[in-house]
Amino acid sequence: MTTPTTVLWDGLRFPEGARWHDGLLWFSDMHTGEVFRADTETGELTAVVRIDDQPSGLGWSSDGALLVSSMLERKVLRVSGSGDIQVYGDMSGLTTAPTNDLVTDEDGHVFVGGFGYDLYSGADQEPGPIFRIDSDGSVEIVDSDMVFPNGSVVLPGSRTLVVAETWAARLTAFDIAQDGSLTGKRVWAELPAGSTPDGICVDARAGVWVSSIATSTFLRVEEGGTVTDRVEIEAGRCATDCAVDDAGTTLYLLTSNSWQPSDTTVREGRIEALAI
C-alpha cells in the first residue's frame, strides 16, 4: 500500500543530494545541472546555480560556501554567495568513474563516494572508493572497497560516518579521526533483502532514513538493522533521496520516474512531504 503524502514541487527531472540547511531544503536536479533551495513554508523554489555537469551531493565549507559534487568531471565545486564557481577538490586523477554523494564533518573534511565503474554504460561492477577532501583542496582515498558508496551522513553528536552501499543492501559505518582518516569500518545495518539504498538522512533520534531507489520504498532503520518505519510510494518510481527538517517532524521524499537521463525528459520528478 502506498503512503499518502503532500506533493510540494513537481516538474523536476531527477532530484538528488537533499540537505536541510539554515531552515531550507536544498537539492540538486541532477539531469538539469541545477541546484535549488526550497522554502517549505512559502513554496518558493530558487535556482542557486547551474553547472555544466550532473550535480549530486551538497554540503557547506567551513566559511559557509556551498559545495557541489560534479559527478562526471569528478570534482567538488565551491559556489560563493555571489555565484562564483571554483574547484574545491579534484578527484579526476584518482578515478575515471563518476563521483557521487558527499557529506561534510565538523572539522571541515568532505567525504565523497565514487561509483568505481561506469554504471551508465553498463560496465562490470567494481569496488568504489570514498575520497576525503581537506580544506586546502588536497584529496585522498580513505577507503577503496565499497559496493557503490552512495548517500552519506554523520550521526549527530558523534564522529560516526554512515554510508549507503547501494548494491550491497547495507549501511556501513566508520569512525572519523581528528585528521579525517577513517577507522573501525563495520556494518551499521543490514537492510531487507533486495533493498538498494541511495540517498540517506538522519533524524534527531539517530535513526537513518533510506531511499531504496529500485524498490520504491523509504525505510527508517536503527543501528543493528531494525526497520522501524516503511513508506511505500507509487510502484515503479525511483526513491532517490530524503531529508528531515530540524524539528524532526517532516520527512521530504525525492522521487523520479527513472534514473536514466534519457527517460527523465518528461519531468516527472517531484518532492513530497510526510509528517513523521
N, C-alpha and C positions, 0 to 999 in steps of 0.2 A: 504494500500500500504506500502511495506517495504521501509526503507530509505537506500540509498546506503552508505556503509561505507567501510573503508580500513581495512582488516584483518592484524594485526601486528604479533600476535602469535596464534598458534593453537596447537593441540595435548595435551591440558590440560584436566583435569577432571572436577573440579568444582572450578573455580577461584572466590575468595571472598576477603573481607577485604581490598579493594583497598584504598590506600592513596598515594597522591602526596607529596613527601618529598625530599628536597635537590635536586630538579631537576630530580628526577627519580620516576617512577611508582612502587610502592610496592604492593604486593598482596599475599594472601595465595592460594595454591591449596588444598582445604580442604580435598579432598579424597585421596591425596598422602602424606599428612603431611608436605609438603614443603612450605617454604616462599621464594618468589623471589623478586628481584629488577630488573627492566627493564629499559634500556636506550632507550627511544623512538626515539632518533636521530640516533643511530648506529644499533639498533635492537638487541643489546646484552642482553641476559637473563641470570641472575646469581642466582643460588640457594644459599640463605643465610644460611638457617638452615632447618633441618628436625626434626620434633618431632614425637613421637610415639602416636599420637592422631590426632584429627581433629583441625587444626588451623583455626581461623576465624579472628576477628578484630585485627588490628595492631595499634600501637602508639609508642611514644617515651617518655622515662622518662626525668626528668629534667637534667640528666647528659648525655643524648644522646643515652642511650641504647635502643635497640628495645624491645618492649613489644608485646607479642603474646597471644591472647586468646586461651587457650587449652580447648576445649569445653567439652569433655566427662569427663575429670578429674576435671573440674570446677575450673580451676586455670588460673592466668595470669603469664606467664613466662617472665623472663628478659634474653635477649640474649646480651652478651657483644660483643665488637668489635672483640674479638678473638674467638667468638663462644661458650663461656661457657654459660651454661643454668642454671638459678636458679629460684626458685619460688618467684615471686614478690608479689602475693596476692592469698590467698587460700579461695575459696568460697564453698568448698565441705561440710563444716559443716553447711551451711546455705540453701543449696538446693540439691535435688537429681536429678534434671533435668539439661540438658546441659546449659552451658552459651553460649554467642553469641558474637555479635559485641562489640567494645569498642571505646572510644574516650578519649583523654586527654585534660585538660584545661590549661590555662596559669599559674595556681598555682600548677600544678603537680598532681592534682586529676585525677584518672582514673575512668570513668563511664562504667560499663559493664551491658548489658542486659542479662536476663535469660529466657529460654523457659517457665518455670513454670510447665511444664509437659513433658512427654516423647513422643514427636511428632513421633519419628521413629518407635515406637511400636504401634502407633495408639491409645494412651491413650486419655481419655476425656480432652478437653481443660480446663485449669485453668489459673488464673491470673499469670502474670510473673513479676519478680522483676527487679529493677535497683539497682546494687551494686556500692558503691564508695570504691575505694582502695586509701589510703593515702600513702605518701612517706615512712612511717615507716612500711608498709605492713599490717596495720590494715584494716579490711573490715567491711562495714556497709551497710545494706539495706536502701536505701534512698527513694524508692517508691516500693510498693508491689502490685499495682493494674493496671498493664499494660496488654494490649492484645497482647502478643507475641512481646515484645520490640526487635527491630532489629537494623538496621543501625542508627548511631548517628552522629551528627555534632554539633560543637559550632559555632554559626554565627560570622563572622569576625567583630572585633571591638565591641564585646558585651560580656555579660555574660549569653547568652541565649543558653541553650541546647535544641536541637530538636531531637526527637526520633521517628522513624517509628514504628507504631503499625500494624504489618502485617495483622492480621485478623480483624482489625477494619477499614481498609482503611482510615487511617488518620495519620497526623504528630502531635505529642504532644510536647509542649514546657514547659520548666522550667526556672526559674531564678536561677543562681548558686551564692550562698552566698560565702563570703570570706572563710568560713570554709568548703566549699564543700557541705553544705546542699542544698536541692532543695526546692524552694518555687514557688508559682504562677503557679501551674500546669494549663494548658489551651490547648485547641485545637488550633494548629497553622494553620493547613489546613485540611479541609475535602477533600479527593481525590475522583475522579469519582467512581461511584458505581462499585463494582467488583475489584477494584484495590487491589493489595497485595504487599505493599511496603516492600522491602528487604533492600538492601544497598542504602545509600543516600550519596550525597556530596553537597557542597555549592559552588556557583561561586562568582565572585568578586562583583556582584550586590546583594548578599544575597538571590539569588534565589536558591532553593533546587532542585537538580535533583534526581529523584526517580526511582529505578529499581523495576518495578512491575513484580515480578517473574512469576506469573501464567498467566499473560495476554500478555507476550512477548512485553512489552512496557516500554519505558523510558519517564518520564514526567518531565518537569520543572514547578515548582509551586511556587507561591509567597505567602507570609503571607496573610491569608484570604481565600486561596483556588483557586485563579485564575491560570489556567493552561496556560502558555504562549507558550510552545513548546511540541511537542509529536513526539517521534521517535519509529516507529514500526519496529520490527525485524521479522525474519522468524517465522511463526506461529508454535507454539509448543515448541519453545526454551525458556528456563528459562532465564529471565533477572535478573542476580544475584547481580550485583553491578556496580558502576560507579565512575569515578574520573575526575576532571577538573584540567588542568595544571595551573601553576602560572600565565601565560599570559592570562588565561581565554579564549583561542581561540580553545581549543581542548577538546572534551569530549571522555573519554575512556569507552567503553562499555564491560562489562564482561558477558559472557553468557555460558550456558551449555545445553546439551541435556536433563538433568534430575537433580533433587535434591537428588535422591536416589543413595547411593554409589554403589549398585548392578548394576545400569544402566549406570554409567559413566566410566566403564572399557573400553569402546570403544574410549575414549579420544577425544570427540568431543567438549570439552570446548575451548573457544577462547577469545581473546581480540581484539576489533576493535576500530578504531578511527573515529571521526566525527568532522569536522570543525563546530564551533558554533559562 
